[in-house]
Amino acid sequence: MKNVIEAIGIMSGTSLDGLDLAWCRFENTNGNWVYRILNAGTITYPDEWRHKLSSLHTSDALTLSLVNTEFGHWIGEKCRIFINGEKKLPQLIASHGHTIFHRPDKKMTLQIGSGAAIAAETGIITVSDFRSMDVALGGNGAPLVPIGDNLLFGGYSACVNIGGFANLSWEKNGQRLAWDICPANFILNREAEKLGLNMDQSGMIARKGNIDQQLLDRMNELPFYRQPGPKSLGREWTETNLLPLIETSALPVESVLRTCTEHIAIQVSHALQAAEGGEALFTGGGAHNTFLMERIEALSPVKTVIPDKETVDFKEALIFALLGVLRLQEVNNCLAEVTGAIRNSCGGAVYIP
């Protein structure tokens, strides 16, 4: 039996590149899932929103609550524009929101962008807050993408997404395994901003820099990298553990970018040892970083595969659309084997306008 459903997935990553929207069509024929991205786009954040989202973790509770609602209405408005003119509406919207706090050790995670506001603006069923159920069950609330990797990209030995953070998923003995690898665009973009740029396009600045071996060694020796999975990373860990090493190095931006690029390549290639050969699918903004991908390919034991541009740029939005579909169907969309929770769960708050 074939089931067909259309959904819009929305993703706002920690790198603050912008809001990704992907209108996706899913066909499920007896458990075999096929997808097609019908339309997709990225809305670059205005400076006002970049500032709000990057500084909100230091605000008071009232400001946080107000911005949560304001951001939800803003997302909903952008969705209406994205949908405008289409004869048929999607059955649902699945919005990840923007992470402000992620403290699974305290059983707390917060992604803002009110799902109620999105549903009110669009008139479409909206699923949001995908991580809280898993965190309440003792999980890391991350990574959530592996179930999509399993259902949509199961033919690859491993799937690596390089966004604000790099993460990996692969299958071993019939079980999906996954965890966060290291900070990626979160630190690269931060350094590029010191030069007045949003990013280091294709890694061109890093390519001109020099590796500082002392900084590289100190980053690679951080205890997180020796911990077994499942494990996850967030802004808090990066600001506490990694950024102080960079700031105290007093290196020029070019050398910081070169050293951080090498650090990411080393950690990704090390993580890929688990895939035991084959092909690894690379997606996310980091897949467009030519220099970073050259370094990963030089160090990795697997063949790197970069798919079509839409899948590279919108895979996370695609998979959150799928997670929303699974939530509406009341099918588990969080895998305890990758998050560390006590059991699988069906995460997401549903708003029916």
TIKOLVO-39335 format. One record per residue (C-alpha): y, z, x; residue number from 1; chain. Coordinates in Angstrom, 2 decimals. Layout:
BEGIN
<yy->Y zz->Z xx->X lumvex->NUM miza->A>
...
//
This chain:
BEGIN
<yy->0.00 zz->0.00 xx->0.00 lumvex->1 miza->A>
<yy->3.45 zz->-0.93 xx->1.32 lumvex->2 miza->A>
<yy->6.49 zz->1.28 xx->0.81 lumvex->3 miza->A>
<yy->9.97 zz->-0.03 xx->1.64 lumvex->4 miza->A>
<yy->13.09 zz->2.09 xx->1.94 lumvex->5 miza->A>
<yy->16.55 zz->1.58 xx->3.39 lumvex->6 miza->A>
<yy->18.55 zz->4.36 xx->5.02 lumvex->7 miza->A>
<yy->21.65 zz->4.79 xx->7.16 lumvex->8 miza->A>
<yy->21.19 zz->6.97 xx->10.23 lumvex->9 miza->A>
<yy->24.25 zz->8.57 xx->11.81 lumvex->10 miza->A>
<yy->24.39 zz->10.07 xx->15.29 lumvex->11 miza->A>
<yy->27.15 zz->11.84 xx->17.19 lumvex->12 miza->A>
<yy->26.08 zz->12.58 xx->20.75 lumvex->13 miza->A>
<yy->27.24 zz->15.20 xx->23.22 lumvex->14 miza->A>
<yy->28.78 zz->12.50 xx->25.42 lumvex->15 miza->A>
<yy->31.41 zz->11.93 xx->22.67 lumvex->16 miza->A>
<yy->31.20 zz->8.14 xx->23.00 lumvex->17 miza->A>
<yy->31.59 zz->7.79 xx->19.25 lumvex->18 miza->A>
<yy->29.82 zz->7.85 xx->15.91 lumvex->19 miza->A>
<yy->26.75 zz->5.58 xx->15.75 lumvex->20 miza->A>
<yy->25.74 zz->4.18 xx->12.36 lumvex->21 miza->A>
<yy->22.55 zz->2.17 xx->11.80 lumvex->22 miza->A>
<yy->21.50 zz->0.70 xx->8.45 lumvex->23 miza->A>
<yy->17.73 zz->0.46 xx->8.72 lumvex->24 miza->A>
<yy->14.91 zz->-0.95 xx->6.65 lumvex->25 miza->A>
<yy->11.53 zz->0.75 xx->6.96 lumvex->26 miza->A>
<yy->8.17 zz->-0.55 xx->5.80 lumvex->27 miza->A>
<yy->5.23 zz->1.81 xx->5.74 lumvex->28 miza->A>
<yy->1.92 zz->0.07 xx->5.15 lumvex->29 miza->A>
<yy->-0.94 zz->2.57 xx->5.09 lumvex->30 miza->A>
<yy->0.68 zz->4.68 xx->7.82 lumvex->31 miza->A>
<yy->1.85 zz->1.77 xx->9.98 lumvex->32 miza->A>
<yy->5.64 zz->1.84 xx->10.24 lumvex->33 miza->A>
<yy->7.81 zz->-1.19 xx->10.96 lumvex->34 miza->A>
<yy->11.59 zz->-1.09 xx->11.23 lumvex->35 miza->A>
<yy->14.47 zz->-3.50 xx->11.18 lumvex->36 miza->A>
<yy->18.10 zz->-2.64 xx->11.95 lumvex->37 miza->A>
<yy->20.06 zz->-4.54 xx->9.29 lumvex->38 miza->A>
<yy->23.50 zz->-3.55 xx->10.51 lumvex->39 miza->A>
<yy->24.84 zz->-1.18 xx->13.14 lumvex->40 miza->A>
<yy->28.07 zz->-0.17 xx->14.76 lumvex->41 miza->A>
<yy->29.85 zz->2.50 xx->16.77 lumvex->42 miza->A>
<yy->33.12 zz->4.05 xx->15.71 lumvex->43 miza->A>
<yy->34.96 zz->5.23 xx->18.80 lumvex->44 miza->A>
<yy->36.40 zz->8.68 xx->18.31 lumvex->45 miza->A>
<yy->40.19 zz->8.83 xx->18.19 lumvex->46 miza->A>
<yy->41.65 zz->11.17 xx->20.82 lumvex->47 miza->A>
<yy->42.26 zz->13.74 xx->18.07 lumvex->48 miza->A>
<yy->38.57 zz->13.95 xx->17.23 lumvex->49 miza->A>
<yy->37.44 zz->13.85 xx->20.85 lumvex->50 miza->A>
<yy->39.64 zz->16.86 xx->21.51 lumvex->51 miza->A>
<yy->38.55 zz->18.72 xx->18.37 lumvex->52 miza->A>
<yy->34.84 zz->18.21 xx->18.96 lumvex->53 miza->A>
<yy->34.97 zz->19.01 xx->22.68 lumvex->54 miza->A>
<yy->36.92 zz->22.26 xx->22.21 lumvex->55 miza->A>
<yy->35.56 zz->23.56 xx->18.91 lumvex->56 miza->A>
<yy->33.07 zz->25.90 xx->20.58 lumvex->57 miza->A>
<yy->36.01 zz->28.10 xx->21.63 lumvex->58 miza->A>
<yy->37.68 zz->28.22 xx->18.20 lumvex->59 miza->A>
<yy->37.69 zz->30.95 xx->15.54 lumvex->60 miza->A>
<yy->35.30 zz->30.98 xx->12.58 lumvex->61 miza->A>
<yy->37.83 zz->29.71 xx->10.03 lumvex->62 miza->A>
<yy->38.79 zz->26.73 xx->12.20 lumvex->63 miza->A>
<yy->35.12 zz->25.92 xx->12.76 lumvex->64 miza->A>
<yy->34.43 zz->25.98 xx->9.01 lumvex->65 miza->A>
<yy->37.46 zz->23.85 xx->8.18 lumvex->66 miza->A>
<yy->36.62 zz->21.24 xx->10.83 lumvex->67 miza->A>
<yy->33.00 zz->21.15 xx->9.64 lumvex->68 miza->A>
<yy->34.22 zz->20.09 xx->6.20 lumvex->69 miza->A>
<yy->36.93 zz->17.78 xx->7.54 lumvex->70 miza->A>
<yy->34.47 zz->16.04 xx->9.87 lumvex->71 miza->A>
<yy->31.99 zz->15.56 xx->7.01 lumvex->72 miza->A>
<yy->34.63 zz->13.86 xx->4.87 lumvex->73 miza->A>
<yy->35.65 zz->11.72 xx->7.86 lumvex->74 miza->A>
<yy->32.02 zz->10.63 xx->8.40 lumvex->75 miza->A>
<yy->31.65 zz->9.92 xx->4.68 lumvex->76 miza->A>
<yy->34.80 zz->7.80 xx->4.70 lumvex->77 miza->A>
<yy->33.51 zz->5.79 xx->7.67 lumvex->78 miza->A>
<yy->30.19 zz->5.32 xx->5.84 lumvex->79 miza->A>
<yy->31.98 zz->3.91 xx->2.81 lumvex->80 miza->A>
<yy->33.78 zz->1.41 xx->5.03 lumvex->81 miza->A>
<yy->30.48 zz->0.55 xx->6.77 lumvex->82 miza->A>
<yy->28.78 zz->-0.06 xx->3.41 lumvex->83 miza->A>
<yy->31.74 zz->-1.84 xx->1.80 lumvex->84 miza->A>
<yy->30.92 zz->-5.24 xx->0.32 lumvex->85 miza->A>
<yy->27.15 zz->-4.84 xx->0.35 lumvex->86 miza->A>
<yy->25.49 zz->-5.65 xx->-2.97 lumvex->87 miza->A>
<yy->22.77 zz->-3.03 xx->-2.56 lumvex->88 miza->A>
<yy->23.25 zz->0.56 xx->-1.42 lumvex->89 miza->A>
<yy->20.84 zz->2.40 xx->0.88 lumvex->90 miza->A>
<yy->18.69 zz->5.06 xx->-0.75 lumvex->91 miza->A>
<yy->19.89 zz->7.75 xx->1.62 lumvex->92 miza->A>
<yy->22.12 zz->8.73 xx->4.52 lumvex->93 miza->A>
<yy->20.71 zz->10.84 xx->7.35 lumvex->94 miza->A>
<yy->23.37 zz->12.46 xx->9.52 lumvex->95 miza->A>
<yy->22.62 zz->14.44 xx->12.66 lumvex->96 miza->A>
<yy->26.16 zz->15.81 xx->12.87 lumvex->97 miza->A>
<yy->27.82 zz->16.93 xx->16.09 lumvex->98 miza->A>
<yy->26.32 zz->19.84 xx->18.01 lumvex->99 miza->A>
<yy->28.74 zz->22.70 xx->18.64 lumvex->100 miza->A>
<yy->26.28 zz->25.48 xx->19.48 lumvex->101 miza->A>
<yy->22.64 zz->25.24 xx->20.47 lumvex->102 miza->A>
<yy->21.04 zz->28.61 xx->21.26 lumvex->103 miza->A>
<yy->17.38 zz->28.46 xx->20.26 lumvex->104 miza->A>
<yy->16.83 zz->31.64 xx->22.29 lumvex->105 miza->A>
<yy->18.95 zz->33.34 xx->19.59 lumvex->106 miza->A>
<yy->17.32 zz->31.26 xx->16.82 lumvex->107 miza->A>
<yy->20.64 zz->29.51 xx->16.24 lumvex->108 miza->A>
<yy->21.84 zz->25.92 xx->16.32 lumvex->109 miza->A>
<yy->24.89 zz->24.39 xx->14.68 lumvex->110 miza->A>
<yy->25.68 zz->20.75 xx->14.02 lumvex->111 miza->A>
<yy->28.91 zz->20.17 xx->12.12 lumvex->112 miza->A>
<yy->29.77 zz->17.40 xx->9.68 lumvex->113 miza->A>
<yy->29.13 zz->18.74 xx->6.18 lumvex->114 miza->A>
<yy->26.31 zz->16.88 xx->4.46 lumvex->115 miza->A>
<yy->27.81 zz->17.87 xx->1.11 lumvex->116 miza->A>
<yy->31.09 zz->16.19 xx->2.07 lumvex->117 miza->A>
<yy->29.27 zz->13.00 xx->3.16 lumvex->118 miza->A>
<yy->27.36 zz->12.88 xx->-0.14 lumvex->119 miza->A>
<yy->30.55 zz->13.50 xx->-2.10 lumvex->120 miza->A>
<yy->32.41 zz->10.71 xx->-0.28 lumvex->121 miza->A>
<yy->29.63 zz->8.13 xx->-0.58 lumvex->122 miza->A>
<yy->27.77 zz->9.05 xx->-3.75 lumvex->123 miza->A>
<yy->24.53 zz->8.66 xx->-1.77 lumvex->124 miza->A>
<yy->21.81 zz->11.27 xx->-1.17 lumvex->125 miza->A>
<yy->22.52 zz->12.79 xx->2.24 lumvex->126 miza->A>
<yy->20.20 zz->14.67 xx->4.59 lumvex->127 miza->A>
<yy->21.75 zz->16.77 xx->7.37 lumvex->128 miza->A>
<yy->21.08 zz->19.91 xx->9.46 lumvex->129 miza->A>
<yy->17.78 zz->18.63 xx->10.83 lumvex->130 miza->A>
<yy->17.30 zz->21.26 xx->13.56 lumvex->131 miza->A>
<yy->17.75 zz->24.64 xx->11.85 lumvex->132 miza->A>
<yy->14.29 zz->24.89 xx->10.24 lumvex->133 miza->A>
<yy->12.51 zz->24.33 xx->13.54 lumvex->134 miza->A>
<yy->14.75 zz->26.83 xx->15.34 lumvex->135 miza->A>
<yy->14.10 zz->29.41 xx->12.61 lumvex->136 miza->A>
<yy->10.38 zz->28.89 xx->13.28 lumvex->137 miza->A>
<yy->10.85 zz->29.76 xx->16.94 lumvex->138 miza->A>
<yy->11.23 zz->26.20 xx->18.22 lumvex->139 miza->A>
<yy->13.85 zz->24.66 xx->20.46 lumvex->140 miza->A>
<yy->15.10 zz->22.49 xx->17.60 lumvex->141 miza->A>
<yy->14.72 zz->19.64 xx->20.06 lumvex->142 miza->A>
<yy->13.66 zz->17.06 xx->20.81 lumvex->143 miza->A>
<yy->13.37 zz->15.60 xx->17.31 lumvex->144 miza->A>
<yy->13.10 zz->11.95 xx->18.33 lumvex->145 miza->A>
<yy->9.41 zz->12.04 xx->19.47 lumvex->146 miza->A>
<yy->8.00 zz->11.68 xx->15.96 lumvex->147 miza->A>
<yy->9.98 zz->8.45 xx->15.69 lumvex->148 miza->A>
<yy->8.76 zz->7.39 xx->19.13 lumvex->149 miza->A>
<yy->5.23 zz->7.96 xx->17.91 lumvex->150 miza->A>
<yy->5.61 zz->6.08 xx->14.62 lumvex->151 miza->A>
<yy->7.84 zz->3.20 xx->15.78 lumvex->152 miza->A>
<yy->7.28 zz->2.82 xx->19.54 lumvex->153 miza->A>
<yy->3.74 zz->4.10 xx->20.07 lumvex->154 miza->A>
<yy->2.77 zz->1.09 xx->22.20 lumvex->155 miza->A>
<yy->4.71 zz->2.34 xx->25.25 lumvex->156 miza->A>
<yy->3.40 zz->4.84 xx->27.79 lumvex->157 miza->A>
<yy->6.65 zz->6.78 xx->27.47 lumvex->158 miza->A>
<yy->10.05 zz->6.62 xx->25.81 lumvex->159 miza->A>
<yy->13.16 zz->7.74 xx->27.69 lumvex->160 miza->A>
<yy->16.55 zz->8.08 xx->26.05 lumvex->161 miza->A>
<yy->19.56 zz->8.52 xx->28.29 lumvex->162 miza->A>
<yy->22.50 zz->9.79 xx->26.28 lumvex->163 miza->A>
<yy->24.50 zz->12.93 xx->26.90 lumvex->164 miza->A>
<yy->21.17 zz->14.30 xx->28.11 lumvex->165 miza->A>
<yy->18.07 zz->12.41 xx->29.22 lumvex->166 miza->A>
<yy->14.85 zz->13.13 xx->27.36 lumvex->167 miza->A>
<yy->11.28 zz->11.91 xx->27.51 lumvex->168 miza->A>
<yy->8.36 zz->11.62 xx->25.13 lumvex->169 miza->A>
<yy->4.83 zz->10.37 xx->25.67 lumvex->170 miza->A>
<yy->1.35 zz->10.78 xx->24.24 lumvex->171 miza->A>
<yy->-1.47 zz->12.58 xx->26.00 lumvex->172 miza->A>
<yy->-4.95 zz->13.06 xx->24.55 lumvex->173 miza->A>
<yy->-3.69 zz->12.19 xx->21.07 lumvex->174 miza->A>
<yy->-0.85 zz->14.70 xx->21.21 lumvex->175 miza->A>
<yy->2.86 zz->13.84 xx->21.44 lumvex->176 miza->A>
<yy->4.62 zz->15.67 xx->24.26 lumvex->177 miza->A>
<yy->8.36 zz->15.67 xx->24.87 lumvex->178 miza->A>
<yy->11.28 zz->17.57 xx->26.33 lumvex->179 miza->A>
<yy->14.75 zz->17.25 xx->27.72 lumvex->180 miza->A>
<yy->14.88 zz->16.12 xx->31.35 lumvex->181 miza->A>
<yy->18.43 zz->16.70 xx->32.59 lumvex->182 miza->A>
<yy->22.11 zz->16.26 xx->31.73 lumvex->183 miza->A>
<yy->23.13 zz->12.60 xx->32.03 lumvex->184 miza->A>
<yy->26.15 zz->10.92 xx->30.44 lumvex->185 miza->A>
<yy->27.51 zz->14.37 xx->29.61 lumvex->186 miza->A>
<yy->28.31 zz->14.88 xx->33.29 lumvex->187 miza->A>
<yy->28.88 zz->11.24 xx->34.29 lumvex->188 miza->A>
<yy->31.46 zz->10.68 xx->31.55 lumvex->189 miza->A>
<yy->33.13 zz->13.98 xx->32.37 lumvex->190 miza->A>
<yy->33.68 zz->12.84 xx->35.95 lumvex->191 miza->A>
<yy->34.85 zz->9.38 xx->34.89 lumvex->192 miza->A>
<yy->37.48 zz->11.01 xx->32.68 lumvex->193 miza->A>
<yy->39.09 zz->12.45 xx->35.81 lumvex->194 miza->A>
<yy->39.94 zz->8.84 xx->36.68 lumvex->195 miza->A>
<yy->41.30 zz->8.16 xx->33.19 lumvex->196 miza->A>
<yy->38.13 zz->6.34 xx->32.07 lumvex->197 miza->A>
<yy->35.75 zz->7.04 xx->29.19 lumvex->198 miza->A>
<yy->32.75 zz->6.15 xx->31.36 lumvex->199 miza->A>
<yy->31.67 zz->4.68 xx->34.68 lumvex->200 miza->A>
<yy->30.97 zz->1.14 xx->33.45 lumvex->201 miza->A>
<yy->27.60 zz->-0.07 xx->34.79 lumvex->202 miza->A>
<yy->27.77 zz->2.68 xx->37.44 lumvex->203 miza->A>
<yy->30.24 zz->0.64 xx->39.50 lumvex->204 miza->A>
<yy->32.18 zz->3.69 xx->40.72 lumvex->205 miza->A>
<yy->29.01 zz->5.63 xx->41.57 lumvex->206 miza->A>
<yy->27.74 zz->2.64 xx->43.54 lumvex->207 miza->A>
<yy->30.75 zz->2.95 xx->45.87 lumvex->208 miza->A>
<yy->30.32 zz->6.69 xx->46.44 lumvex->209 miza->A>
<yy->28.22 zz->8.64 xx->48.92 lumvex->210 miza->A>
<yy->25.42 zz->11.09 xx->48.22 lumvex->211 miza->A>
<yy->26.26 zz->14.66 xx->49.15 lumvex->212 miza->A>
<yy->22.85 zz->16.00 xx->50.15 lumvex->213 miza->A>
<yy->23.83 zz->19.65 xx->49.82 lumvex->214 miza->A>
<yy->25.03 zz->19.21 xx->46.22 lumvex->215 miza->A>
<yy->22.01 zz->17.06 xx->45.38 lumvex->216 miza->A>
<yy->19.61 zz->19.68 xx->46.71 lumvex->217 miza->A>
<yy->21.36 zz->22.49 xx->44.85 lumvex->218 miza->A>
<yy->21.18 zz->20.59 xx->41.56 lumvex->219 miza->A>
<yy->17.53 zz->19.63 xx->42.03 lumvex->220 miza->A>
<yy->16.63 zz->23.25 xx->42.84 lumvex->221 miza->A>
<yy->17.86 zz->24.63 xx->39.49 lumvex->222 miza->A>
<yy->15.06 zz->26.70 xx->37.90 lumvex->223 miza->A>
<yy->15.08 zz->24.67 xx->34.66 lumvex->224 miza->A>
<yy->13.47 zz->21.74 xx->36.44 lumvex->225 miza->A>
<yy->10.46 zz->23.85 xx->37.43 lumvex->226 miza->A>
<yy->9.89 zz->25.20 xx->33.92 lumvex->227 miza->A>
<yy->7.03 zz->23.69 xx->31.91 lumvex->228 miza->A>
<yy->7.80 zz->22.07 xx->28.57 lumvex->229 miza->A>
<yy->8.61 zz->22.20 xx->25.78 lumvex->230 miza->A>
<yy->12.20 zz->22.87 xx->26.83 lumvex->231 miza->A>
<yy->15.64 zz->21.72 xx->25.77 lumvex->232 miza->A>
<yy->19.13 zz->21.50 xx->27.21 lumvex->233 miza->A>
<yy->22.61 zz->21.87 xx->25.78 lumvex->234 miza->A>
<yy->26.24 zz->22.07 xx->26.73 lumvex->235 miza->A>
<yy->25.98 zz->25.82 xx->27.33 lumvex->236 miza->A>
<yy->23.28 zz->25.47 xx->30.01 lumvex->237 miza->A>
<yy->25.17 zz->22.66 xx->31.72 lumvex->238 miza->A>
<yy->28.47 zz->24.54 xx->31.79 lumvex->239 miza->A>
<yy->26.79 zz->27.67 xx->33.13 lumvex->240 miza->A>
<yy->24.41 zz->26.16 xx->35.69 lumvex->241 miza->A>
<yy->25.30 zz->22.61 xx->36.69 lumvex->242 miza->A>
<yy->29.05 zz->22.17 xx->36.38 lumvex->243 miza->A>
<yy->29.88 zz->25.12 xx->38.68 lumvex->244 miza->A>
<yy->27.89 zz->23.43 xx->41.46 lumvex->245 miza->A>
<yy->29.91 zz->20.25 xx->40.99 lumvex->246 miza->A>
<yy->33.27 zz->22.01 xx->40.78 lumvex->247 miza->A>
<yy->32.73 zz->24.11 xx->43.90 lumvex->248 miza->A>
<yy->31.66 zz->21.06 xx->45.92 lumvex->249 miza->A>
<yy->35.28 zz->19.77 xx->45.98 lumvex->250 miza->A>
<yy->34.01 zz->16.21 xx->46.45 lumvex->251 miza->A>
<yy->35.86 zz->13.03 xx->45.45 lumvex->252 miza->A>
<yy->34.89 zz->11.70 xx->42.03 lumvex->253 miza->A>
<yy->33.08 zz->8.68 xx->43.50 lumvex->254 miza->A>
<yy->30.75 zz->10.91 xx->45.52 lumvex->255 miza->A>
<yy->30.16 zz->13.26 xx->42.59 lumvex->256 miza->A>
<yy->29.19 zz->10.28 xx->40.43 lumvex->257 miza->A>
<yy->26.90 zz->8.91 xx->43.15 lumvex->258 miza->A>
<yy->25.24 zz->12.28 xx->43.70 lumvex->259 miza->A>
<yy->24.83 zz->12.96 xx->39.97 lumvex->260 miza->A>
<yy->23.40 zz->9.47 xx->39.44 lumvex->261 miza->A>
<yy->20.81 zz->10.15 xx->42.13 lumvex->262 miza->A>
<yy->20.07 zz->13.54 xx->40.59 lumvex->263 miza->A>
<yy->19.42 zz->11.95 xx->37.19 lumvex->264 miza->A>
<yy->17.24 zz->9.21 xx->38.73 lumvex->265 miza->A>
<yy->15.17 zz->11.78 xx->40.64 lumvex->266 miza->A>
<yy->14.63 zz->13.99 xx->37.59 lumvex->267 miza->A>
<yy->13.77 zz->11.06 xx->35.30 lumvex->268 miza->A>
<yy->11.32 zz->9.57 xx->37.81 lumvex->269 miza->A>
<yy->9.74 zz->12.98 xx->38.34 lumvex->270 miza->A>
<yy->9.31 zz->13.43 xx->34.58 lumvex->271 miza->A>
<yy->7.72 zz->9.97 xx->34.31 lumvex->272 miza->A>
<yy->4.89 zz->11.05 xx->36.62 lumvex->273 miza->A>
<yy->3.32 zz->12.46 xx->33.46 lumvex->274 miza->A>
<yy->3.13 zz->9.00 xx->31.85 lumvex->275 miza->A>
<yy->0.52 zz->7.92 xx->34.42 lumvex->276 miza->A>
<yy->1.54 zz->4.28 xx->34.70 lumvex->277 miza->A>
<yy->2.22 zz->1.62 xx->32.09 lumvex->278 miza->A>
<yy->5.60 zz->0.80 xx->30.61 lumvex->279 miza->A>
<yy->8.45 zz->3.14 xx->29.72 lumvex->280 miza->A>
<yy->10.98 zz->2.16 xx->27.06 lumvex->281 miza->A>
<yy->14.57 zz->3.04 xx->28.00 lumvex->282 miza->A>
<yy->17.32 zz->3.40 xx->25.42 lumvex->283 miza->A>
<yy->20.68 zz->5.11 xx->25.04 lumvex->284 miza->A>
<yy->23.99 zz->4.45 xx->26.74 lumvex->285 miza->A>
<yy->22.48 zz->5.20 xx->30.14 lumvex->286 miza->A>
<yy->20.28 zz->2.10 xx->29.84 lumvex->287 miza->A>
<yy->23.48 zz->0.04 xx->30.25 lumvex->288 miza->A>
<yy->24.25 zz->1.82 xx->33.52 lumvex->289 miza->A>
<yy->22.95 zz->-0.87 xx->35.85 lumvex->290 miza->A>
<yy->23.15 zz->1.26 xx->38.98 lumvex->291 miza->A>
<yy->21.41 zz->4.24 xx->37.38 lumvex->292 miza->A>
<yy->18.60 zz->2.01 xx->36.11 lumvex->293 miza->A>
<yy->18.21 zz->0.46 xx->39.58 lumvex->294 miza->A>
<yy->17.75 zz->3.91 xx->41.07 lumvex->295 miza->A>
<yy->15.30 zz->4.99 xx->38.36 lumvex->296 miza->A>
<yy->13.24 zz->1.83 xx->38.81 lumvex->297 miza->A>
<yy->13.19 zz->2.31 xx->42.59 lumvex->298 miza->A>
<yy->11.85 zz->5.86 xx->42.26 lumvex->299 miza->A>
<yy->9.62 zz->5.66 xx->39.16 lumvex->300 miza->A>
<yy->5.85 zz->5.13 xx->38.94 lumvex->301 miza->A>
<yy->6.13 zz->3.02 xx->35.75 lumvex->302 miza->A>
<yy->7.66 zz->-0.29 xx->34.75 lumvex->303 miza->A>
<yy->11.03 zz->0.15 xx->33.04 lumvex->304 miza->A>
<yy->11.57 zz->-1.81 xx->29.82 lumvex->305 miza->A>
<yy->14.96 zz->-2.21 xx->28.17 lumvex->306 miza->A>
<yy->14.67 zz->-3.58 xx->24.60 lumvex->307 miza->A>
<yy->17.22 zz->-5.51 xx->22.51 lumvex->308 miza->A>
<yy->20.79 zz->-4.21 xx->22.59 lumvex->309 miza->A>
<yy->20.71 zz->-2.81 xx->19.04 lumvex->310 miza->A>
<yy->17.63 zz->-0.71 xx->19.77 lumvex->311 miza->A>
<yy->19.13 zz->0.47 xx->23.07 lumvex->312 miza->A>
<yy->22.39 zz->1.51 xx->21.46 lumvex->313 miza->A>
<yy->21.19 zz->2.77 xx->18.11 lumvex->314 miza->A>
<yy->17.68 zz->4.13 xx->18.63 lumvex->315 miza->A>
<yy->18.71 zz->7.72 xx->17.93 lumvex->316 miza->A>
<yy->20.55 zz->6.71 xx->14.74 lumvex->317 miza->A>
<yy->17.49 zz->4.63 xx->13.80 lumvex->318 miza->A>
<yy->15.16 zz->7.56 xx->14.26 lumvex->319 miza->A>
<yy->17.38 zz->9.99 xx->12.37 lumvex->320 miza->A>
<yy->17.31 zz->7.51 xx->9.50 lumvex->321 miza->A>
<yy->13.52 zz->7.74 xx->9.70 lumvex->322 miza->A>
<yy->13.65 zz->11.55 xx->9.85 lumvex->323 miza->A>
<yy->15.73 zz->11.48 xx->6.66 lumvex->324 miza->A>
<yy->13.17 zz->9.25 xx->4.96 lumvex->325 miza->A>
<yy->10.36 zz->11.62 xx->5.97 lumvex->326 miza->A>
<yy->12.41 zz->14.58 xx->4.67 lumvex->327 miza->A>
<yy->12.85 zz->12.96 xx->1.25 lumvex->328 miza->A>
<yy->9.13 zz->12.19 xx->1.17 lumvex->329 miza->A>
<yy->8.45 zz->15.84 xx->2.12 lumvex->330 miza->A>
<yy->6.53 zz->14.76 xx->5.21 lumvex->331 miza->A>
<yy->6.79 zz->16.84 xx->8.39 lumvex->332 miza->A>
<yy->9.47 zz->15.46 xx->10.71 lumvex->333 miza->A>
<yy->9.52 zz->18.20 xx->13.38 lumvex->334 miza->A>
<yy->6.54 zz->18.47 xx->15.73 lumvex->335 miza->A>
<yy->5.75 zz->21.98 xx->16.93 lumvex->336 miza->A>
<yy->3.88 zz->20.56 xx->19.91 lumvex->337 miza->A>
<yy->7.17 zz->19.28 xx->21.36 lumvex->338 miza->A>
<yy->9.63 zz->21.93 xx->20.12 lumvex->339 miza->A>
<yy->7.52 zz->25.04 xx->20.67 lumvex->340 miza->A>
<yy->7.79 zz->26.21 xx->17.05 lumvex->341 miza->A>
<yy->4.96 zz->28.15 xx->15.42 lumvex->342 miza->A>
<yy->4.13 zz->25.17 xx->13.19 lumvex->343 miza->A>
<yy->5.23 zz->21.69 xx->12.18 lumvex->344 miza->A>
<yy->7.99 zz->21.54 xx->9.59 lumvex->345 miza->A>
<yy->10.04 zz->19.26 xx->7.37 lumvex->346 miza->A>
<yy->13.63 zz->19.81 xx->8.48 lumvex->347 miza->A>
<yy->16.89 zz->18.81 xx->6.84 lumvex->348 miza->A>
<yy->19.19 zz->19.97 xx->4.06 lumvex->349 miza->A>
<yy->19.32 zz->17.52 xx->1.14 lumvex->350 miza->A>
<yy->22.51 zz->16.93 xx->-0.85 lumvex->351 miza->A>
<yy->22.22 zz->14.98 xx->-4.10 lumvex->352 miza->A>
<yy->25.66 zz->13.93 xx->-5.38 lumvex->353 miza->A>
//
